[in-house]
Amino acid sequence: MANYQKMNVSGTERVELHDKIGLTGAEISVNVLPAGACVPFVHAHKQNEEVYIILEGRGRMVLDGESVELSANDYLRVSPAAKRQIFAAADSAIKYICIQTKAGSLENYTATDGIM
C-alpha cells in the first residue's frame, strides 16, 4: 500500500476527508453553501479547534453571538468552546475548507518535524 491517498472533490457540496483519504490527526472538510444558505445548527466542540479557510464567495459566521464577516482569502481560527454557525451571503455562495484538530496538540511542524 502506498504512503499516500489522493481524492478529487470537485462538484460536491460537502466532503469530510478523514475517511476518504485516511486522516489520523485531523478532520478536514471541503464545503460549499449556496447563496442564502447556512449550516442548520449552532455547535461547539469538546476538544477540537477549527480553522476556516475561505476559498470563494462571501458570508459570515456567528461566534458566541458576534457576527464576523467572511470573504475569499480569510482565515479564521475558532476555539473549541465557541458557539458557531456559518452563513453564505444572500447574494453569494461561500466555499471553504474547515480543518479540525485537537486544541493544544501541535508539538512539531515544518522544519522541526521534517527529516532530511
TIRO-2110 file (N, C-alpha, C; in Angstrom, 1 decimal):
// TIRO-2110
0.8, -1.2, 0.0, N, 1, A
0.0, 0.0, 0.0, CA, 1, A
0.9, 1.2, 0.0, C, 1, A
0.5, 2.2, -0.8, N, 2, A
1.2, 3.5, -0.9, CA, 2, A
1.2, 4.3, 0.4, C, 2, A
2.1, 5.2, 0.6, N, 3, A
2.2, 6.0, 1.8, CA, 3, A
1.4, 7.3, 1.5, C, 3, A
0.4, 7.3, 0.7, N, 4, A
-0.4, 8.5, 0.4, CA, 4, A
-1.8, 8.0, -0.1, C, 4, A
-2.7, 9.0, 0.0, N, 5, A
-4.1, 8.8, -0.5, CA, 5, A
-4.4, 10.0, -1.3, C, 5, A
-5.1, 9.9, -2.5, N, 6, A
-5.4, 11.0, -3.3, CA, 6, A
-6.9, 11.0, -3.6, C, 6, A
-7.6, 12.1, -3.6, N, 7, A
-9.0, 12.2, -3.9, CA, 7, A
-9.3, 13.5, -4.6, C, 7, A
-10.3, 13.5, -5.5, N, 8, A
-10.7, 14.7, -6.2, CA, 8, A
-12.1, 15.0, -5.6, C, 8, A
-12.3, 16.3, -5.2, N, 9, A
-13.6, 16.6, -4.5, CA, 9, A
-14.4, 17.7, -5.3, C, 9, A
-14.1, 17.9, -6.6, N, 10, A
-14.8, 18.9, -7.4, CA, 10, A
-16.3, 18.5, -7.6, C, 10, A
-17.1, 19.5, -7.5, N, 11, A
-18.5, 19.3, -7.8, CA, 11, A
-19.3, 18.8, -6.6, C, 11, A
-18.8, 18.8, -5.4, N, 12, A
-19.5, 18.3, -4.2, CA, 12, A
-19.8, 19.5, -3.3, C, 12, A
-20.9, 19.4, -2.5, N, 13, A
-21.3, 20.4, -1.6, CA, 13, A
-20.5, 20.3, -0.3, C, 13, A
-20.3, 19.0, 0.2, N, 14, A
-19.6, 18.8, 1.4, CA, 14, A
-18.9, 17.4, 1.4, C, 14, A
-17.6, 17.4, 1.7, N, 15, A
-16.9, 16.2, 1.8, CA, 15, A
-16.0, 16.2, 3.0, C, 15, A
-16.2, 15.2, 3.9, N, 16, A
-15.3, 15.0, 5.1, CA, 16, A
-14.2, 14.1, 4.7, C, 16, A
-12.9, 14.5, 4.8, N, 17, A
-11.8, 13.8, 4.3, CA, 17, A
-11.2, 12.7, 5.2, C, 17, A
-11.6, 12.7, 6.5, N, 18, A
-11.0, 11.7, 7.4, CA, 18, A
-11.1, 10.3, 6.9, C, 18, A
-12.3, 9.9, 6.5, N, 19, A
-12.5, 8.5, 6.0, CA, 19, A
-12.0, 8.4, 4.5, C, 19, A
-12.2, 9.4, 3.7, N, 20, A
-11.9, 9.3, 2.3, CA, 20, A
-10.5, 9.1, 2.0, C, 20, A
-9.6, 9.8, 2.8, N, 21, A
-8.1, 9.7, 2.5, CA, 21, A
-7.3, 9.2, 3.7, C, 21, A
-8.1, 8.7, 4.7, N, 22, A
-7.4, 8.0, 5.8, CA, 22, A
-6.7, 9.0, 6.8, C, 22, A
-7.2, 10.1, 7.1, N, 23, A
-6.6, 11.0, 8.0, CA, 23, A
-6.6, 10.5, 9.4, C, 23, A
-5.5, 10.7, 10.2, N, 24, A
-5.5, 10.2, 11.6, CA, 24, A
-5.2, 11.2, 12.6, C, 24, A
-4.9, 12.5, 12.2, N, 25, A
-4.6, 13.5, 13.1, CA, 25, A
-5.4, 14.8, 13.0, C, 25, A
-6.3, 14.8, 12.0, N, 26, A
-7.2, 16.0, 11.8, CA, 26, A
-8.4, 15.6, 11.0, C, 26, A
-9.4, 16.4, 11.1, N, 27, A
-10.6, 16.3, 10.2, CA, 27, A
-10.5, 17.5, 9.3, C, 27, A
-10.7, 17.3, 8.0, N, 28, A
-10.7, 18.4, 7.0, CA, 28, A
-12.0, 18.2, 6.2, C, 28, A
-12.8, 19.2, 6.1, N, 29, A
-14.0, 19.1, 5.2, CA, 29, A
-13.9, 20.3, 4.2, C, 29, A
-14.4, 19.9, 3.0, N, 30, A
-14.5, 20.9, 1.9, CA, 30, A
-16.0, 21.2, 1.8, C, 30, A
-16.4, 22.5, 1.8, N, 31, A
-17.8, 22.8, 1.9, CA, 31, A
-18.2, 23.9, 0.9, C, 31, A
-19.4, 23.8, 0.4, N, 32, A
-20.0, 24.9, -0.4, CA, 32, A
-21.4, 25.1, 0.1, C, 32, A
-21.7, 26.4, 0.5, N, 33, A
-23.0, 26.8, 0.9, CA, 33, A
-23.6, 27.7, -0.2, C, 33, A
-24.7, 27.3, -0.8, N, 34, A
-25.3, 28.2, -1.8, CA, 34, A
-25.7, 29.6, -1.2, C, 34, A
-25.9, 30.5, -2.1, N, 35, A
-26.3, 31.9, -1.6, CA, 35, A
-27.5, 31.8, -0.7, C, 35, A
-27.5, 32.4, 0.4, N, 36, A
-28.6, 32.5, 1.3, CA, 36, A
-28.7, 31.3, 2.3, C, 36, A
-27.9, 30.3, 2.1, N, 37, A
-27.9, 29.0, 2.9, CA, 37, A
-27.0, 29.2, 4.2, C, 37, A
-27.2, 28.3, 5.1, N, 38, A
-26.4, 28.2, 6.3, CA, 38, A
-26.3, 26.8, 6.8, C, 38, A
-25.3, 26.6, 7.6, N, 39, A
-25.2, 25.3, 8.4, CA, 39, A
-26.4, 25.4, 9.3, C, 39, A
-27.3, 24.3, 9.3, N, 40, A
-28.6, 24.5, 10.0, CA, 40, A
-28.5, 24.3, 11.5, C, 40, A
-27.4, 24.5, 12.1, N, 41, A
-27.3, 24.3, 13.6, CA, 41, A
-26.2, 25.1, 14.2, C, 41, A
-26.3, 25.5, 15.4, N, 42, A
-25.2, 26.1, 16.2, CA, 42, A
-24.5, 25.0, 16.9, C, 42, A
-23.1, 25.0, 16.9, N, 43, A
-22.4, 24.0, 17.6, CA, 43, A
-21.1, 24.5, 18.2, C, 43, A
-20.6, 23.7, 19.1, N, 44, A
-19.2, 23.9, 19.7, CA, 44, A
-18.6, 22.6, 19.7, C, 44, A
-17.4, 22.5, 20.2, N, 45, A
-16.6, 21.2, 20.3, CA, 45, A
-16.1, 21.0, 21.7, C, 45, A
-15.9, 19.8, 22.0, N, 46, A
-15.3, 19.4, 23.3, CA, 46, A
-13.8, 19.7, 23.3, C, 46, A
-13.1, 19.3, 22.3, N, 47, A
-11.6, 19.3, 22.2, CA, 47, A
-11.1, 20.0, 21.0, C, 47, A
-11.8, 20.0, 19.9, N, 48, A
-11.2, 20.4, 18.6, CA, 48, A
-11.4, 21.9, 18.3, C, 48, A
-10.2, 22.6, 18.0, N, 49, A
-10.3, 23.9, 17.5, CA, 49, A
-10.5, 23.7, 16.0, C, 49, A
-11.0, 24.8, 15.3, N, 50, A
-11.2, 24.7, 13.9, CA, 50, A
-10.6, 25.9, 13.2, C, 50, A
-10.1, 25.7, 12.0, N, 51, A
-9.6, 26.7, 11.1, CA, 51, A
-10.5, 26.7, 9.9, C, 51, A
-11.1, 27.9, 9.6, N, 52, A
-11.9, 28.0, 8.4, CA, 52, A
-11.1, 28.8, 7.4, C, 52, A
-10.9, 28.3, 6.2, N, 53, A
-10.2, 28.9, 5.1, CA, 53, A
-11.2, 29.2, 4.0, C, 53, A
-11.5, 30.5, 3.8, N, 54, A
-12.5, 30.9, 2.8, CA, 54, A
-11.8, 30.9, 1.4, C, 54, A
-12.3, 30.1, 0.5, N, 55, A
-11.8, 30.0, -0.8, CA, 55, A
-12.4, 30.9, -1.8, C, 55, A
-13.8, 31.0, -1.8, N, 56, A
-14.5, 31.8, -2.7, CA, 56, A
-15.8, 32.3, -2.0, C, 56, A
-16.3, 33.4, -2.5, N, 57, A
-17.5, 34.0, -2.1, CA, 57, A
-17.5, 34.8, -0.8, C, 57, A
-18.7, 35.0, -0.3, N, 58, A
-18.8, 35.8, 0.9, CA, 58, A
-19.8, 35.2, 1.9, C, 58, A
-19.7, 35.5, 3.1, N, 59, A
-20.7, 35.1, 4.1, CA, 59, A
-20.3, 35.7, 5.5, C, 59, A
-20.8, 35.0, 6.5, N, 60, A
-20.5, 35.4, 7.9, CA, 60, A
-20.6, 34.2, 8.8, C, 60, A
-19.9, 34.4, 9.9, N, 61, A
-20.0, 33.4, 11.0, CA, 61, A
-20.5, 34.1, 12.2, C, 61, A
-21.4, 33.5, 12.9, N, 62, A
-21.8, 34.0, 14.2, CA, 62, A
-21.1, 33.2, 15.3, C, 62, A
-20.2, 33.9, 16.1, N, 63, A
-19.4, 33.2, 17.1, CA, 63, A
-19.8, 33.8, 18.4, C, 63, A
-20.3, 33.0, 19.3, N, 64, A
-20.8, 33.4, 20.6, CA, 64, A
-21.6, 34.7, 20.5, C, 64, A
-22.5, 34.7, 19.5, N, 65, A
-23.4, 35.8, 19.3, CA, 65, A
-22.9, 37.0, 18.5, C, 65, A
-21.6, 37.0, 18.2, N, 66, A
-21.0, 38.1, 17.4, CA, 66, A
-20.8, 37.7, 16.0, C, 66, A
-21.3, 38.6, 15.1, N, 67, A
-21.2, 38.3, 13.6, CA, 67, A
-19.9, 38.7, 13.1, C, 67, A
-19.2, 37.8, 12.4, N, 68, A
-17.9, 38.1, 11.7, CA, 68, A
-18.0, 37.9, 10.2, C, 68, A
-17.8, 38.9, 9.5, N, 69, A
-17.9, 38.9, 8.0, CA, 69, A
-16.7, 38.0, 7.5, C, 69, A
-17.0, 37.3, 6.4, N, 70, A
-16.0, 36.4, 5.8, CA, 70, A
-16.0, 36.6, 4.3, C, 70, A
-14.8, 36.6, 3.7, N, 71, A
-14.7, 36.7, 2.2, CA, 71, A
-13.5, 35.9, 1.8, C, 71, A
-13.4, 35.7, 0.5, N, 72, A
-12.2, 34.9, -0.1, CA, 72, A
-10.9, 35.4, 0.5, C, 72, A
-10.1, 34.4, 0.8, N, 73, A
-8.7, 34.6, 1.4, CA, 73, A
-8.7, 34.9, 2.9, C, 73, A
-9.9, 34.8, 3.5, N, 74, A
-9.9, 35.0, 5.0, CA, 74, A
-9.5, 33.6, 5.7, C, 74, A
-8.9, 33.7, 6.8, N, 75, A
-8.6, 32.5, 7.6, CA, 75, A
-9.1, 32.9, 9.0, C, 75, A
-9.8, 31.9, 9.6, N, 76, A
-10.5, 32.2, 10.9, CA, 76, A
-10.2, 31.0, 11.8, C, 76, A
-9.6, 31.2, 12.9, N, 77, A
-9.4, 30.1, 13.9, CA, 77, A
-10.5, 30.3, 15.0, C, 77, A
-11.2, 29.2, 15.3, N, 78, A
-12.3, 29.2, 16.3, CA, 78, A
-11.9, 28.2, 17.4, C, 78, A
-11.9, 28.7, 18.7, N, 79, A
-11.6, 27.8, 19.8, CA, 79, A
-12.7, 26.8, 20.0, C, 79, A
-12.4, 25.6, 20.7, N, 80, A
-13.4, 24.6, 20.8, CA, 80, A
-14.7, 25.1, 21.5, C, 80, A
-14.6, 25.9, 22.5, N, 81, A
-15.8, 26.3, 23.3, CA, 81, A
-16.7, 27.3, 22.6, C, 81, A
-16.2, 27.9, 21.5, N, 82, A
-17.0, 29.0, 20.9, CA, 82, A
-18.2, 28.4, 20.2, C, 82, A
-19.4, 28.9, 20.4, N, 83, A
-20.6, 28.5, 19.7, CA, 83, A
-20.6, 29.2, 18.3, C, 83, A
-20.8, 28.3, 17.3, N, 84, A
-20.6, 28.8, 15.9, CA, 84, A
-21.7, 28.4, 14.9, C, 84, A
-21.9, 29.2, 13.9, N, 85, A
-22.8, 28.9, 12.8, CA, 85, A
-22.3, 29.7, 11.6, C, 85, A
-22.2, 29.1, 10.5, N, 86, A
-21.7, 29.8, 9.3, CA, 86, A
-22.9, 30.0, 8.3, C, 86, A
-22.9, 31.2, 7.6, N, 87, A
-23.9, 31.6, 6.7, CA, 87, A
-23.3, 32.1, 5.4, C, 87, A
-23.9, 31.7, 4.2, N, 88, A
-23.5, 32.3, 3.0, CA, 88, A
-24.2, 33.6, 2.9, C, 88, A
-23.6, 34.6, 2.1, N, 89, A
-24.3, 35.9, 1.9, CA, 89, A
-25.6, 35.6, 1.1, C, 89, A
-26.5, 36.5, 1.2, N, 90, A
-27.8, 36.4, 0.5, CA, 90, A
-27.6, 36.3, -1.1, C, 90, A
-26.5, 37.0, -1.5, N, 91, A
-26.3, 37.0, -3.0, CA, 91, A
-25.0, 36.3, -3.4, C, 91, A
-24.4, 35.5, -2.5, N, 92, A
-23.2, 34.8, -2.9, CA, 92, A
-23.0, 33.5, -2.2, C, 92, A
-22.7, 32.5, -2.9, N, 93, A
-22.3, 31.2, -2.3, CA, 93, A
-21.0, 31.4, -1.5, C, 93, A
-20.6, 30.5, -0.7, N, 94, A
-19.3, 30.6, 0.0, CA, 94, A
-18.8, 29.2, 0.0, C, 94, A
-17.5, 29.1, -0.4, N, 95, A
-16.8, 27.8, -0.5, CA, 95, A
-15.6, 27.9, 0.5, C, 95, A
-15.5, 26.9, 1.4, N, 96, A
-14.5, 27.0, 2.4, CA, 96, A
-14.0, 25.6, 2.8, C, 96, A
-12.8, 25.6, 3.4, N, 97, A
-12.3, 24.4, 4.0, CA, 97, A
-12.3, 24.6, 5.5, C, 97, A
-12.7, 23.5, 6.2, N, 98, A
-12.7, 23.6, 7.7, CA, 98, A
-11.7, 22.5, 8.1, C, 98, A
-10.7, 22.8, 9.0, N, 99, A
-9.8, 21.9, 9.5, CA, 99, A
-10.0, 21.8, 11.0, C, 99, A
-10.2, 20.6, 11.5, N, 100, A
-10.4, 20.4, 13.0, CA, 100, A
-9.1, 19.6, 13.5, C, 100, A
-8.6, 20.1, 14.6, N, 101, A
-7.5, 19.4, 15.2, CA, 101, A
-7.7, 19.6, 16.7, C, 101, A
-7.1, 18.7, 17.5, N, 102, A
-7.3, 18.8, 19.0, CA, 102, A
-6.5, 20.0, 19.4, C, 102, A
-7.1, 20.9, 20.1, N, 103, A
-6.5, 22.1, 20.6, CA, 103, A
-5.3, 21.8, 21.5, C, 103, A
-4.2, 22.4, 21.4, N, 104, A
-3.0, 22.3, 22.2, CA, 104, A
-2.2, 21.0, 21.8, C, 104, A
-2.5, 20.4, 20.7, N, 105, A
-1.8, 19.1, 20.4, CA, 105, A
-0.6, 19.3, 19.5, C, 105, A
-0.4, 20.4, 18.9, N, 106, A
0.7, 20.7, 18.0, CA, 106, A
2.0, 20.7, 18.7, C, 106, A
2.9, 19.7, 18.4, N, 107, A
4.2, 19.6, 19.0, CA, 107, A
5.3, 20.0, 18.1, C, 107, A
5.3, 19.6, 16.9, N, 108, A
6.3, 19.9, 15.9, CA, 108, A
5.6, 20.3, 14.6, C, 108, A
6.3, 21.1, 13.8, N, 109, A
5.7, 21.5, 12.5, CA, 109, A
6.8, 21.9, 11.6, C, 109, A
6.6, 21.9, 10.3, N, 110, A
7.5, 22.3, 9.2, CA, 110, A
8.9, 21.8, 9.5, C, 110, A
9.9, 22.7, 9.8, N, 111, A
11.3, 22.3, 9.9, CA, 111, A
11.6, 21.4, 11.1, C, 111, A
10.8, 21.6, 12.2, N, 112, A
11.1, 20.8, 13.4, CA, 112, A
10.5, 19.3, 13.3, C, 112, A
9.7, 19.0, 12.3, N, 113, A
9.1, 17.7, 12.2, CA, 113, A
9.7, 17.0, 10.9, C, 113, A
10.4, 17.8, 10.1, N, 114, A
10.9, 17.2, 8.8, CA, 114, A
12.2, 16.3, 9.1, C, 114, A
12.4, 15.4, 8.2, N, 115, A
13.6, 14.5, 8.3, CA, 115, A
14.3, 14.7, 7.0, C, 115, A
15.5, 15.2, 7.0, N, 116, A
16.3, 15.4, 5.8, CA, 116, A
17.2, 14.2, 5.5, C, 116, A
END
